[in-house]
């Protein structure tokens, strides 16, 4: 695939006929359901065909098509980057510098710099500023905790992660920059939203078409960062 993926296009194969598992031997019911879903998911097939690390790449593609987040020559930070799909999208959509951070080791992403470490480390903002040559234009977070199945608990956990990502973004973003973070349905915490509205010109929620219908995930998309308002 060319590194200049046209915006406004998300190449998906037709759904075609449903594919069934040949055998369920040795698999739990949950495993069978997961495999069946993967086999019949057009985004999984498209990701494999187009060379994306995961189907999650299409979520950022769709968000970028809608909100125009990745400017030509942008400096982008991807928090919780593994397995690398969002970093791939940022590179292919014209970002000049892409830094991915994850606690886990991951394969290199051509055109991006991958850092193994904690984005909350006190030294990380300075390290990133040196790497990027200044402040970031966009901070991305597709991070999510392991779910418990208890909606209230899962909501609190992902909001805590999103809030940490927001604190990081406020420190790292250049004026006019953007921030994207995954949250779960149930409403973002009021204090976090109020802070975002003080720091950004626009704050919106979005559910990309590639986000599974049964999933409670949403994305909060903030643009037009104002550094003085964040002080």
LUMPA-766051 format. One record per residue (C-alpha): residue number from 0; residue in three letters; x, y, z. Coordinates in Angstrom, 1 decimal. Layout:
<pts>
- resi | resn | x | y | z
- NUM | ala | X | Y | Z $
...
</pts>
This chain:
<pts>
- resi | resn | x | y | z
- 0 | unk | 0.0 | 0.0 | 0.0 $
- 1 | unk | 1.2 | 3.5 | -0.7 $
- 2 | unk | 2.3 | 5.6 | 2.2 $
- 3 | unk | -0.2 | 8.3 | 1.1 $
- 4 | unk | -3.5 | 6.6 | 1.8 $
- 5 | unk | -6.2 | 8.9 | 0.5 $
- 6 | unk | -8.4 | 10.4 | 3.2 $
- 7 | unk | -12.1 | 9.6 | 2.8 $
- 8 | unk | -11.5 | 6.0 | 1.7 $
- 9 | unk | -11.7 | 2.8 | 3.7 $
- 10 | unk | -11.3 | -0.1 | 1.4 $
- 11 | unk | -13.5 | -3.0 | 2.7 $
- 12 | unk | -14.2 | -6.3 | 1.0 $
- 13 | unk | -17.8 | -7.3 | 0.6 $
- 14 | unk | -19.2 | -9.3 | 3.4 $
- 15 | unk | -19.9 | -12.3 | 1.2 $
- 16 | unk | -21.1 | -15.6 | 2.6 $
- 17 | unk | -20.9 | -16.4 | 6.3 $
- 18 | unk | -17.9 | -18.6 | 7.2 $
- 19 | unk | -18.4 | -21.4 | 9.8 $
- 20 | unk | -15.8 | -23.1 | 12.0 $
- 21 | unk | -14.9 | -26.5 | 10.6 $
- 22 | unk | -14.5 | -28.0 | 14.1 $
- 23 | unk | -15.1 | -26.9 | 17.7 $
- 24 | unk | -13.1 | -29.7 | 19.1 $
- 25 | unk | -11.1 | -28.6 | 22.2 $
- 26 | unk | -12.4 | -25.1 | 22.1 $
- 27 | unk | -14.5 | -23.4 | 24.8 $
- 28 | unk | -17.8 | -21.8 | 23.9 $
- 29 | unk | -16.3 | -18.3 | 24.3 $
- 30 | unk | -13.4 | -19.3 | 22.1 $
- 31 | unk | -15.7 | -20.6 | 19.4 $
- 32 | unk | -17.8 | -17.4 | 19.4 $
- 33 | unk | -14.6 | -15.2 | 19.2 $
- 34 | unk | -13.2 | -17.3 | 16.2 $
- 35 | unk | -16.6 | -17.2 | 14.5 $
- 36 | unk | -16.8 | -13.4 | 14.8 $
- 37 | unk | -13.2 | -13.0 | 13.5 $
- 38 | unk | -13.9 | -15.2 | 10.5 $
- 39 | unk | -16.9 | -13.1 | 9.5 $
- 40 | unk | -15.6 | -9.7 | 10.3 $
- 41 | unk | -14.9 | -7.7 | 7.1 $
- 42 | unk | -12.6 | -5.3 | 9.0 $
- 43 | unk | -10.4 | -8.2 | 10.1 $
- 44 | unk | -10.1 | -9.4 | 6.5 $
- 45 | unk | -9.5 | -5.9 | 5.2 $
- 46 | unk | -6.7 | -5.3 | 7.8 $
- 47 | unk | -5.0 | -8.5 | 6.7 $
- 48 | unk | -5.3 | -7.7 | 3.0 $
- 49 | unk | -4.1 | -4.1 | 3.4 $
- 50 | unk | -1.3 | -4.8 | 5.8 $
- 51 | unk | -2.6 | -3.2 | 9.0 $
- 52 | unk | -1.5 | -4.6 | 12.3 $
- 53 | unk | -5.1 | -4.9 | 13.5 $
- 54 | unk | -8.7 | -4.0 | 12.6 $
- 55 | unk | -8.4 | -1.0 | 15.0 $
- 56 | unk | -6.5 | 0.8 | 12.3 $
- 57 | unk | -9.9 | 1.5 | 10.6 $
- 58 | unk | -11.2 | 3.3 | 13.7 $
- 59 | unk | -8.5 | 5.9 | 13.4 $
- 60 | unk | -8.9 | 6.1 | 9.6 $
- 61 | unk | -12.7 | 6.8 | 10.1 $
- 62 | unk | -12.1 | 9.3 | 12.9 $
- 63 | unk | -9.5 | 11.1 | 10.7 $
- 64 | unk | -11.8 | 11.1 | 7.7 $
- 65 | unk | -14.5 | 12.8 | 9.9 $
- 66 | unk | -12.4 | 15.2 | 12.0 $
- 67 | unk | -9.2 | 15.7 | 9.9 $
- 68 | unk | -6.9 | 15.0 | 12.8 $
- 69 | unk | -3.7 | 14.0 | 11.0 $
- 70 | unk | -2.2 | 17.0 | 9.2 $
- 71 | unk | 0.5 | 16.7 | 6.7 $
- 72 | unk | 3.8 | 16.9 | 8.5 $
- 73 | unk | 2.2 | 16.4 | 11.9 $
- 74 | unk | 4.0 | 15.3 | 15.0 $
- 75 | unk | 2.0 | 12.4 | 16.6 $
- 76 | unk | 2.2 | 10.6 | 19.9 $
- 77 | unk | 0.4 | 7.2 | 20.2 $
- 78 | unk | -0.1 | 6.0 | 23.8 $
- 79 | unk | -0.5 | 2.3 | 24.3 $
- 80 | unk | 0.6 | 1.8 | 20.8 $
- 81 | unk | 0.8 | -2.0 | 20.6 $
- 82 | unk | 0.3 | -3.7 | 18.2 $
- 83 | unk | 0.9 | -0.6 | 16.1 $
- 84 | unk | -2.1 | -0.1 | 13.9 $
- 85 | unk | -2.7 | 3.5 | 14.9 $
- 86 | unk | 1.0 | 4.4 | 14.4 $
- 87 | unk | 0.8 | 2.8 | 10.9 $
- 88 | unk | -2.2 | 5.0 | 10.1 $
- 89 | unk | -0.5 | 8.2 | 11.3 $
- 90 | unk | 2.6 | 7.4 | 9.2 $
- 91 | unk | 0.6 | 6.5 | 6.1 $
- 92 | unk | -1.6 | 9.6 | 6.4 $
- 93 | unk | 1.4 | 12.0 | 6.2 $
- 94 | unk | 2.6 | 12.6 | 9.8 $
- 95 | unk | 6.2 | 13.7 | 9.8 $
- 96 | unk | 7.1 | 12.2 | 13.2 $
- 97 | unk | 5.2 | 9.4 | 15.0 $
- 98 | unk | 6.2 | 8.2 | 18.4 $
- 99 | unk | 4.5 | 5.1 | 19.8 $
- 100 | unk | 4.8 | 4.2 | 23.5 $
- 101 | unk | 3.8 | 1.0 | 25.1 $
- 102 | unk | 4.8 | -1.0 | 28.3 $
- 103 | unk | 5.1 | -4.1 | 26.1 $
- 104 | unk | 7.7 | -4.8 | 23.4 $
- 105 | unk | 6.3 | -4.6 | 19.9 $
- 106 | unk | 7.6 | -5.0 | 16.4 $
- 107 | unk | 9.0 | -1.9 | 14.7 $
- 108 | unk | 6.6 | 0.2 | 12.6 $
- 109 | unk | 8.3 | 1.6 | 9.5 $
- 110 | unk | 8.4 | 5.4 | 9.7 $
- 111 | unk | 7.6 | 5.5 | 13.4 $
- 112 | unk | 9.8 | 5.5 | 16.5 $
- 113 | unk | 8.6 | 2.9 | 19.1 $
- 114 | unk | 9.5 | 3.5 | 22.8 $
- 115 | unk | 9.1 | 0.8 | 25.4 $
- 116 | unk | 8.1 | 2.4 | 28.6 $
- 117 | unk | 5.5 | 4.2 | 30.7 $
- 118 | unk | 4.1 | 7.4 | 29.3 $
- 119 | unk | 3.6 | 8.6 | 32.9 $
- 120 | unk | 7.3 | 8.5 | 33.5 $
- 121 | unk | 8.4 | 12.0 | 34.5 $
- 122 | unk | 11.2 | 11.9 | 31.9 $
- 123 | unk | 8.9 | 10.9 | 29.0 $
- 124 | unk | 7.6 | 14.4 | 28.0 $
- 125 | unk | 11.2 | 15.7 | 27.7 $
- 126 | unk | 12.3 | 12.6 | 25.8 $
- 127 | unk | 9.4 | 12.9 | 23.4 $
- 128 | unk | 9.9 | 16.6 | 22.8 $
- 129 | unk | 13.5 | 16.0 | 21.9 $
- 130 | unk | 12.5 | 13.2 | 19.6 $
- 131 | unk | 9.7 | 15.1 | 17.9 $
- 132 | unk | 11.6 | 18.3 | 17.7 $
- 133 | unk | 9.0 | 20.2 | 19.8 $
- 134 | unk | 5.5 | 19.8 | 21.0 $
- 135 | unk | 3.1 | 17.2 | 19.6 $
- 136 | unk | 0.2 | 18.1 | 17.2 $
- 137 | unk | -1.8 | 15.1 | 18.1 $
- 138 | unk | -1.9 | 12.7 | 21.0 $
- 139 | unk | -3.8 | 9.4 | 20.5 $
- 140 | unk | -4.9 | 6.9 | 23.1 $
- 141 | unk | -6.6 | 3.6 | 22.2 $
- 142 | unk | -5.8 | 2.2 | 25.6 $
- 143 | unk | -8.3 | 0.1 | 27.5 $
- 144 | unk | -8.1 | -1.9 | 30.7 $
- 145 | unk | -8.9 | -5.6 | 30.8 $
- 146 | unk | -12.7 | -5.7 | 31.2 $
- 147 | unk | -14.4 | -7.3 | 34.2 $
- 148 | unk | -17.9 | -7.6 | 32.8 $
- 149 | unk | -19.1 | -5.2 | 35.5 $
- 150 | unk | -20.1 | -2.1 | 33.6 $
- 151 | unk | -19.6 | 0.4 | 36.4 $
- 152 | unk | -16.1 | -0.9 | 37.2 $
- 153 | unk | -15.0 | -1.1 | 33.6 $
- 154 | unk | -16.2 | 2.5 | 33.0 $
- 155 | unk | -14.2 | 3.8 | 36.0 $
- 156 | unk | -11.1 | 1.9 | 34.9 $
- 157 | unk | -11.2 | 3.2 | 31.3 $
- 158 | unk | -12.0 | 6.8 | 32.5 $
- 159 | unk | -9.0 | 6.7 | 34.8 $
- 160 | unk | -6.8 | 5.7 | 31.8 $
- 161 | unk | -8.4 | 8.4 | 29.6 $
- 162 | unk | -7.8 | 11.0 | 32.3 $
- 163 | unk | -4.1 | 10.1 | 32.6 $
- 164 | unk | -3.8 | 10.4 | 28.8 $
- 165 | unk | -5.5 | 13.8 | 29.0 $
- 166 | unk | -3.0 | 15.0 | 31.6 $
- 167 | unk | -0.2 | 13.9 | 29.4 $
- 168 | unk | -1.7 | 15.5 | 26.3 $
- 169 | unk | -2.1 | 18.9 | 28.1 $
- 170 | unk | 1.6 | 18.8 | 28.8 $
- 171 | unk | 2.7 | 17.6 | 25.4 $
- 172 | unk | 0.4 | 19.4 | 22.9 $
- 173 | unk | 1.2 | 22.5 | 20.8 $
- 174 | unk | -1.4 | 25.2 | 20.4 $
- 175 | unk | -4.1 | 24.0 | 18.0 $
- 176 | unk | -3.3 | 20.3 | 18.6 $
- 177 | unk | -5.8 | 17.5 | 19.0 $
- 178 | unk | -6.5 | 14.6 | 21.4 $
- 179 | unk | -8.3 | 11.3 | 20.9 $
- 180 | unk | -9.0 | 8.8 | 23.7 $
- 181 | unk | -11.2 | 5.7 | 24.0 $
- 182 | unk | -13.9 | 5.7 | 26.6 $
- 183 | unk | -16.9 | 3.5 | 27.3 $
- 184 | unk | -20.6 | 4.4 | 27.0 $
- 185 | unk | -22.0 | 5.6 | 30.3 $
- 186 | unk | -20.8 | 9.2 | 30.0 $
- 187 | unk | -17.4 | 10.7 | 30.4 $
- 188 | unk | -16.6 | 11.9 | 33.9 $
- 189 | unk | -17.8 | 15.5 | 34.3 $
- 190 | unk | -14.5 | 16.9 | 35.7 $
- 191 | unk | -12.6 | 15.4 | 32.7 $
- 192 | unk | -15.0 | 16.8 | 30.2 $
- 193 | unk | -15.0 | 20.3 | 31.8 $
- 194 | unk | -11.2 | 20.3 | 31.8 $
- 195 | unk | -11.2 | 19.3 | 28.1 $
- 196 | unk | -13.7 | 22.0 | 27.2 $
- 197 | unk | -11.5 | 24.6 | 28.9 $
- 198 | unk | -8.4 | 23.4 | 27.1 $
- 199 | unk | -9.8 | 22.6 | 23.6 $
- 200 | unk | -12.0 | 24.6 | 21.2 $
- 201 | unk | -14.1 | 21.5 | 20.4 $
- 202 | unk | -14.9 | 18.3 | 22.3 $
- 203 | unk | -17.1 | 15.6 | 20.7 $
- 204 | unk | -17.9 | 11.9 | 21.1 $
- 205 | unk | -17.8 | 9.6 | 18.2 $
- 206 | unk | -18.4 | 5.9 | 17.5 $
- 207 | unk | -16.6 | 4.9 | 14.3 $
- 208 | unk | -18.4 | 2.5 | 11.9 $
- 209 | unk | -15.7 | -0.1 | 12.4 $
- 210 | unk | -16.4 | -0.2 | 16.2 $
- 211 | unk | -18.4 | -3.3 | 16.8 $
- 212 | unk | -22.1 | -2.6 | 17.4 $
- 213 | unk | -22.1 | -4.7 | 20.6 $
- 214 | unk | -19.1 | -2.8 | 22.0 $
- 215 | unk | -19.7 | 0.0 | 24.5 $
- 216 | unk | -16.6 | 1.9 | 23.3 $
- 217 | unk | -16.7 | 5.5 | 22.2 $
- 218 | unk | -14.0 | 8.0 | 21.4 $
- 219 | unk | -13.7 | 11.5 | 22.8 $
- 220 | unk | -12.2 | 13.8 | 20.1 $
- 221 | unk | -10.8 | 17.1 | 21.2 $
- 222 | unk | -9.4 | 19.7 | 18.7 $
- 223 | unk | -8.0 | 23.2 | 18.9 $
- 224 | unk | -5.9 | 22.9 | 22.0 $
- 225 | unk | -5.3 | 26.2 | 23.9 $
- 226 | unk | -2.2 | 26.0 | 26.2 $
- 227 | unk | -3.0 | 29.1 | 28.2 $
- 228 | unk | -6.5 | 27.8 | 29.0 $
- 229 | unk | -4.9 | 24.6 | 30.4 $
- 230 | unk | -2.8 | 26.5 | 32.9 $
</pts>
